[in-house]
Amino acid sequence: MIAALVQRGHRVRALAREGSAPKLPAGCTPIRGDVLDKNSYAQQIQPADTLVHLVGVSHPNPAKAEQFRAVDLASMQNSVPAAVAAGIKHFVYVSVAHPAPVMKTYWQTRAECEAILRASGLSSTILRPWYVLGPGHWWPYALAPLYWLFERLPATRATALRCGLVTLRQMLKALVHAVENPAQSVRVMEVAQIRQC
């Protein structure tokens, strides 16, 4: 996402823990800090008009329930007040589709994060993908025929559409769209809206 924004002429600054800055794409300015410690970066947010929050436990699964609260939730508990204090005009948050038939603790934690964002009064865009297909994440393509069927059956249509698959390219385009078209209040982009970008 950073590379796409830089390519489109945006000035991008990215939060990176000590030692991780060299891993950032060229063209962005690193801000050294820890998303779990707002005091490490809050004073460095400005100048900025949009904050994009992409923090979360990698490869989520039910065994990581404690990590969802320790990382996903804690990072929002830090970054939302920091964004408010910095006068951020638009907050972009990657949540997850919900409700969902599986991964209850994961989507409930993300819903709690959304509630924090809504309570802040910040204008925001909340993206709710279920599963993003891309490098290292191809196996769900095998489920595509089932998704096609479930999206057409009345009894399963709503859940299949809400918890549908999106590609990495669709997610990147949706994120860039969110940055370039700030919401005036709270905008939620479900799977269908993400696919349309």
BELHUDA-V377745 format. One record per backbone hydrogen bond with DSSP energy under -1.0 kcal/mol. CO is the residue of the C=O (numbers start at 1). NH is the residue of the N-H. E is the energy in kcal/mol with one decimal. If there is no record, write none. Layout:
co = <CO & CO>
nh = <NH & NH>
e = <E & E>
//
This chain:
co = <1 & 2 & 3 & 4 & 5 & 6 & 12 & 14 & 16 & 17 & 20 & 21 & 25 & 29 & 31 & 34 & 37 & 38 & 38 & 41 & 42 & 49 & 49 & 51 & 53 & 61 & 62 & 64 & 65 & 66 & 67 & 68 & 69 & 71 & 72 & 73 & 74 & 75 & 76 & 78 & 79 & 80 & 81 & 82 & 83 & 84 & 90 & 91 & 92 & 93 & 103 & 104 & 105 & 106 & 107 & 108 & 109 & 110 & 111 & 112 & 113 & 114 & 115 & 116 & 118 & 123 & 124 & 125 & 126 & 127 & 129 & 131 & 133 & 134 & 138 & 139 & 140 & 141 & 143 & 144 & 145 & 146 & 147 & 149 & 153 & 153 & 156 & 157 & 158 & 159 & 161 & 166 & 167 & 168 & 169 & 170 & 171 & 172 & 173 & 174 & 175 & 176 & 177 & 185 & 187 & 189 & 190 & 191 & 192>
nh = <5 & 6 & 7 & 8 & 10 & 9 & 29 & 31 & 33 & 20 & 23 & 24 & 28 & 14 & 16 & 37 & 40 & 41 & 42 & 44 & 45 & 89 & 90 & 92 & 94 & 64 & 65 & 68 & 69 & 70 & 71 & 73 & 74 & 75 & 76 & 77 & 78 & 79 & 80 & 82 & 83 & 84 & 85 & 86 & 88 & 87 & 51 & 125 & 53 & 127 & 107 & 108 & 109 & 110 & 111 & 112 & 113 & 114 & 115 & 116 & 117 & 118 & 119 & 120 & 121 & 91 & 187 & 93 & 189 & 95 & 97 & 166 & 168 & 137 & 141 & 142 & 143 & 144 & 147 & 148 & 149 & 150 & 151 & 152 & 156 & 157 & 160 & 161 & 162 & 163 & 164 & 133 & 171 & 172 & 173 & 174 & 175 & 176 & 177 & 178 & 179 & 180 & 181 & 124 & 126 & 128 & 194 & 195 & 196>
e = <-2.4 & -2.7 & -2.5 & -1.2 & -2.5 & -1.9 & -2.6 & -3.0 & -1.8 & -2.6 & -2.0 & -1.9 & -1.1 & -2.2 & -3.0 & -2.7 & -2.3 & -1.3 & -3.1 & -2.4 & -1.1 & -1.3 & -1.7 & -3.1 & -1.6 & -2.5 & -1.1 & -1.9 & -1.2 & -2.3 & -2.6 & -2.3 & -1.3 & -2.5 & -1.4 & -2.4 & -1.2 & -2.9 & -2.0 & -1.5 & -2.4 & -2.4 & -2.6 & -1.6 & -2.5 & -1.4 & -2.2 & -2.3 & -3.4 & -2.8 & -2.3 & -2.4 & -2.0 & -2.1 & -2.2 & -2.0 & -2.0 & -2.2 & -1.9 & -1.7 & -2.0 & -2.8 & -2.5 & -1.0 & -1.2 & -2.2 & -2.7 & -2.9 & -3.2 & -3.0 & -2.2 & -2.3 & -2.4 & -3.1 & -2.5 & -1.9 & -2.0 & -1.5 & -2.5 & -2.6 & -2.0 & -3.3 & -2.4 & -1.5 & -1.3 & -1.9 & -2.6 & -2.5 & -2.4 & -2.7 & -1.1 & -3.4 & -2.2 & -2.7 & -2.4 & -2.3 & -2.6 & -2.5 & -2.5 & -2.4 & -2.2 & -2.6 & -1.5 & -3.3 & -3.1 & -3.0 & -2.4 & -2.5 & -1.0>
//
